[in-house]
Amino acid sequence: MAESDLKRKTIKGFFWSFLESILSQGQGIIFGIFLARMLSPDEFGLIGMITIFISISQVFVDSGLSQSLIRKQNCNTTDYSTIFWVNLAIGGLCYLLIWIAAPFIAAFYENQQLIAVTRVTSLSIIIGSLTLIQQTILTKDVDFKTLTKSSTIGTFVSGVASLILAFYGFGVWSLVWRGIINQAVRSVILWGQNRWKPALVYSKITLLEHFRFGSNILIISIISAIYRNISNLIIGKSYSEKVLGYYTNADQYSTMPSSTITSITNKVSYPVLSEMQDDDVKLKTNIHKLITNVMYISFIVMLGLAAVAKPLFGVVLGEKWLPSVVMFQALCFAYSISPMHVINQNIMKVKGRTDLFLRTEIIKYVIFTPLLVLGAIYGIEVLIAGIVLFYWTGYAVIATYSKRLIDYSMTQQFLDFLPLFGIAFVPALITWGIGFVFEIAPVLLLVIQILIYPCLVLFLSLIFKIRAFYEIKSILADKLTVANFLKTFNPE
């Protein structure tokens, strides 16, 4: 692919992924705020208790096969159809196993209500298995316009439905059906918009080809899903539904912006970087640009949210959620480094070294295990401190192998994003200090902090001539012209 076409494809992908995040995640935040005011921490805690089981099942359904399809340059009907039928079969099996296990899950948490909640919530596994290939094809083609349409409409319809259910007193079931309806609406739209349909074809040779690449990713994803959600299991078992509800909301609202940035980075960079997998110089140059631009955004967003957390939670969610504030701030700091995990993981994947990917994940979680044990023994504060330490030390572990693959060391990467961290950290510290030093009404404090923080960031970006600021400004100025905006909707 020509350099100009690659750049256009990348920018277009980032634009649509960004738009999807604004529309979908923005709606999710708004609906989540209303639900947080209408429901109790205990009801959010119930959903948090079963998240680990749903997440692990979804990993098995994918089995790393979609990543293999994206990496393979020329996929045919046999590739897509074989993986589709495998995804569907695994989805059905996972649902059956969770349906059988539901009474044991309820007994573990000593809450019989979880039997029905678990069995109904896990319906989303089957729905998800039906749409994996549709999503994979669209991602491979960098067609995020269709993905944006499906996620935006799905979020809106499910959000409205959940508010209606919550208003009429359905409690935790408003959260259960929110997830299922979202998946169902997205599935209908993707099948209607994407012309691909599965053929009655299955090839064992094709499956083995993709499984050889995807098997390591499967193991990695299982380990990741377990450790990413095991905090919920520990908190739900060791403490209470209410404490888990506080943690669930803190994690949800810190994950939303972080996962948005990380997801955009992953969805767009992986298929694009895969096209230059044999040119290390070009790969390193583009990854350097990716790191500086993405981490500039990540640090500004995540540290800014941490700075305004107390008035934000008090005003928007209500005072009953204030115990979530410190958890939220710590998790924002932890998740701010998440894009660096994804970028270095993509280096391994595009170079076909999923063995190194697996090795780094095992090392990371060996480090994390004693931190979890200490958290279970000494309290949730220690547990969250362990999560922060895990994310930052985990990045160091992953980045070690990038020097071997493309001669881009952890030290080089660190020096690339350290100034960007400072540009966000200093304004965030000053902004947080306003609420710490002065006694101001929460609404007024929130307004003052929201005005001051971006002004300080902008000032420092201009004073120190941060290249990422000018590059992002240039991309937005070019992309957001009326002509280019219309061209994006009607590229032909």
C-alpha positions, 0 to 999 in steps of 0.5 A: 500500500502506498504511503499516502493511502496508508496515512489516509487509511490510518487517519480515517480509522482513528477518526471513526474510532474516536467518533465511535468512542465519543458517541458510544462511551459518551452515551454510556457515561450519561446512562451510567450516571442516571443508573448510578442515581437510581440504583444502589452500590449493592446492585452494581456489586451483584453484576461485578460478582459474575463479570469474571465468568462472562469475561473468561467465556468471551475469551474462549469464544474468540480464542485469539482467532480473530487476531490471526484473521486480521494479521493474515493478508489474504483471507478467503471464505474458508478462513472466515466461515471456519472460524465463524462456526468454531466461534458459535460452537464454543459460545454455545458450550460456554453458555451451557457450562455457565448455566450449569455452574450458576448455583455453585457461583451463587453458593460461593458468594452466598447469594441465591439471586445470582443463579438467575442473574448469571444464567440470563447475563451469559446470553450475551456470550452466544450473541457475541459469538455470532458477530465476532467475524463481522467485527473482524472483517470490518476491523481488517478493512479499517471500516470503523464507520459501520462499527460506529453506527452499530455501537452507537445505536446499541448503546442508545437503545440498551441505555433507554431500556435500562432506564425504563426498567430501573424506573419501574423498580427492576433493580439489578435486572436493568443492568442485566438487560442493558448488556444483552440488548446492547449486544443484540442491537449491535449484532442485528446492525452488523449483519444488516450492514456487512454483506459477508455471510457464512458458508457451510464450510469447515477446514481443519487445516485452516483452523489449525493454521489460525490456532497456531498463531491464536493459541498463545493469544488465547492463553494470554487472554485467559490469564488477562481476563482472570487477573483483570477481574479477579479483584471483583471476585476477591472484593465480593467474597472478602468484603461486601456487595456495597464495597464491590459496588464502589469499586465497580463504579470506580473501575467502570468510570476510570476504564471508560476513557482509558479503554477508549484510548487503548481500544482506538490505538489497538483497533487502528494500529494493529491492522495498519502496522501489520502491513509494514511488518517486514520493514523495521525502520518504518515500523519503529518510526510509526510506533514512535509517532504513535506513542507520543501522540497517544500518550499525550492524550492518555496522560492529559485525560486520565490525570485530569479526571483524577484531579477533579474526581471528588467534586465530579463524583459528588455532583454527578453521581451523588454523595453516596458514591464518594467512597469511590473517589480515592479508588477512582483516582488510583485507577486513573493513574494505573490505567494512564499507562495502558496504551503502552501495553497495547503498543508493545503487544502489537509489536510482538503480534505484527512480528509474529512473536506471540511466544514472547507475548505469552512469556511477558504476560506470565511474568506480569501476572507472577508479579501480580499474584502476591499483590492480590494475596496481600490485598485480600489479607490487608484490605482494599487499599492495598489491593488497589495499590497493587493494581497501580504497581502492576500496570506500571511494572507490567509495562516495563516487562513488555517493553523489554522485548521491543528492543530485540524486535525493532531496536526500540528500547524501554528507555527510549520509549520512557524518554519519549513519553516522560515529558508528556507525563509532566505536561499533564501531571503538573496541571493535574496537581495544581488543579487537585490542590485547589480543592484541597486548599480551599473550601469551595462548594462542589459545583463551583469547584468542579467548574473552576477545575474544569476551566483551569486544567485544560488552560494549564495543559495548553499553556505548558504545551505551547511553552515547551513546544510539545510536538504531539500537541501540534501534530494532533492539532494539525490532524484535527484541523485537516480532518474536521474541515467541512469538505473532509468531513463530508468526504469521510461519509461519502468517500466515493 
